[in-house]
């Protein structure tokens, strides 16, 4: 059986293509926010970023799951701007997992472009915070 670009199905369960590579990308993308959040917590500054990334990622994953179910049932969908707002608020790791596990919101180029811009903004923020002593943020 040939795979057509969509997730191959085996016994009803979706198989993620290139799983090891995608897990490596997820780990690398989460390294900066996780180390930055842990650093803030360990220095007694704030636990909020650490909790927010986890909680908002879980909420975002659940919203993707709900939206996927609604899409299949032709029901009321979650607006894309709401999903993007959750990603921007720290839920992008949950969104990335949901995109791969649920095969949802992966084909629309305009959606993916904004999603990856949000991921890049988070990376730039933590690079600035951890390595550049907020020198980029001070420009604004």
Secondary structure as a PSIPRED ss2 file (coil, helix, strand):
# PSIPRED VFORMAT (PSIPRED V4.0)

   1 X C   1.000  0.000  0.000
   2 X C   1.000  0.000  0.000
   3 X C   1.000  0.000  0.000
   4 X C   1.000  0.000  0.000
   5 X C   1.000  0.000  0.000
   6 X C   1.000  0.000  0.000
   7 X C   1.000  0.000  0.000
   8 X E   0.000  0.000  1.000
   9 X E   0.000  0.000  1.000
  10 X E   0.000  0.000  1.000
  11 X C   1.000  0.000  0.000
  12 X C   1.000  0.000  0.000
  13 X E   0.000  0.000  1.000
  14 X E   0.000  0.000  1.000
  15 X E   0.000  0.000  1.000
  16 X C   1.000  0.000  0.000
  17 X C   1.000  0.000  0.000
  18 X C   1.000  0.000  0.000
  19 X H   0.000  1.000  0.000
  20 X H   0.000  1.000  0.000
  21 X H   0.000  1.000  0.000
  22 X H   0.000  1.000  0.000
  23 X H   0.000  1.000  0.000
  24 X H   0.000  1.000  0.000
  25 X H   0.000  1.000  0.000
  26 X H   0.000  1.000  0.000
  27 X H   0.000  1.000  0.000
  28 X H   0.000  1.000  0.000
  29 X H   0.000  1.000  0.000
  30 X H   0.000  1.000  0.000
  31 X H   0.000  1.000  0.000
  32 X H   0.000  1.000  0.000
  33 X H   0.000  1.000  0.000
  34 X H   0.000  1.000  0.000
  35 X H   0.000  1.000  0.000
  36 X H   0.000  1.000  0.000
  37 X H   0.000  1.000  0.000
  38 X H   0.000  1.000  0.000
  39 X H   0.000  1.000  0.000
  40 X H   0.000  1.000  0.000
  41 X H   0.000  1.000  0.000
  42 X H   0.000  1.000  0.000
  43 X C   1.000  0.000  0.000
  44 X C   1.000  0.000  0.000
  45 X C   1.000  0.000  0.000
  46 X C   1.000  0.000  0.000
  47 X C   1.000  0.000  0.000
  48 X H   0.000  1.000  0.000
  49 X H   0.000  1.000  0.000
  50 X H   0.000  1.000  0.000
  51 X H   0.000  1.000  0.000
  52 X H   0.000  1.000  0.000
  53 X H   0.000  1.000  0.000
  54 X H   0.000  1.000  0.000
  55 X H   0.000  1.000  0.000
  56 X H   0.000  1.000  0.000
  57 X H   0.000  1.000  0.000
  58 X H   0.000  1.000  0.000
  59 X H   0.000  1.000  0.000
  60 X H   0.000  1.000  0.000
  61 X H   0.000  1.000  0.000
  62 X H   0.000  1.000  0.000
  63 X H   0.000  1.000  0.000
  64 X H   0.000  1.000  0.000
  65 X H   0.000  1.000  0.000
  66 X H   0.000  1.000  0.000
  67 X H   0.000  1.000  0.000
  68 X H   0.000  1.000  0.000
  69 X H   0.000  1.000  0.000
  70 X H   0.000  1.000  0.000
  71 X H   0.000  1.000  0.000
  72 X H   0.000  1.000  0.000
  73 X H   0.000  1.000  0.000
  74 X C   1.000  0.000  0.000
  75 X C   1.000  0.000  0.000
  76 X C   1.000  0.000  0.000
  77 X C   1.000  0.000  0.000
  78 X C   1.000  0.000  0.000
  79 X C   1.000  0.000  0.000
  80 X H   0.000  1.000  0.000
  81 X H   0.000  1.000  0.000
  82 X H   0.000  1.000  0.000
  83 X H   0.000  1.000  0.000
  84 X H   0.000  1.000  0.000
  85 X H   0.000  1.000  0.000
  86 X H   0.000  1.000  0.000
  87 X H   0.000  1.000  0.000
  88 X H   0.000  1.000  0.000
  89 X H   0.000  1.000  0.000
  90 X H   0.000  1.000  0.000
  91 X H   0.000  1.000  0.000
  92 X H   0.000  1.000  0.000
  93 X H   0.000  1.000  0.000
  94 X H   0.000  1.000  0.000
  95 X H   0.000  1.000  0.000
  96 X H   0.000  1.000  0.000
  97 X H   0.000  1.000  0.000
  98 X H   0.000  1.000  0.000
  99 X H   0.000  1.000  0.000
 100 X H   0.000  1.000  0.000
 101 X H   0.000  1.000  0.000
 102 X H   0.000  1.000  0.000
 103 X C   1.000  0.000  0.000
 104 X C   1.000  0.000  0.000
 105 X C   1.000  0.000  0.000
 106 X C   1.000  0.000  0.000
 107 X C   1.000  0.000  0.000
 108 X C   1.000  0.000  0.000
 109 X H   0.000  1.000  0.000
 110 X H   0.000  1.000  0.000
 111 X H   0.000  1.000  0.000
 112 X H   0.000  1.000  0.000
 113 X H   0.000  1.000  0.000
 114 X H   0.000  1.000  0.000
 115 X H   0.000  1.000  0.000
 116 X H   0.000  1.000  0.000
 117 X H   0.000  1.000  0.000
 118 X H   0.000  1.000  0.000
 119 X H   0.000  1.000  0.000
 120 X H   0.000  1.000  0.000
 121 X H   0.000  1.000  0.000
 122 X H   0.000  1.000  0.000
 123 X H   0.000  1.000  0.000
 124 X H   0.000  1.000  0.000
 125 X H   0.000  1.000  0.000
 126 X H   0.000  1.000  0.000
 127 X H   0.000  1.000  0.000
 128 X H   0.000  1.000  0.000
 129 X H   0.000  1.000  0.000
 130 X H   0.000  1.000  0.000
 131 X H   0.000  1.000  0.000
 132 X C   1.000  0.000  0.000
 133 X C   1.000  0.000  0.000
 134 X C   1.000  0.000  0.000
 135 X C   1.000  0.000  0.000
 136 X C   1.000  0.000  0.000
 137 X H   0.000  1.000  0.000
 138 X H   0.000  1.000  0.000
 139 X H   0.000  1.000  0.000
 140 X C   1.000  0.000  0.000
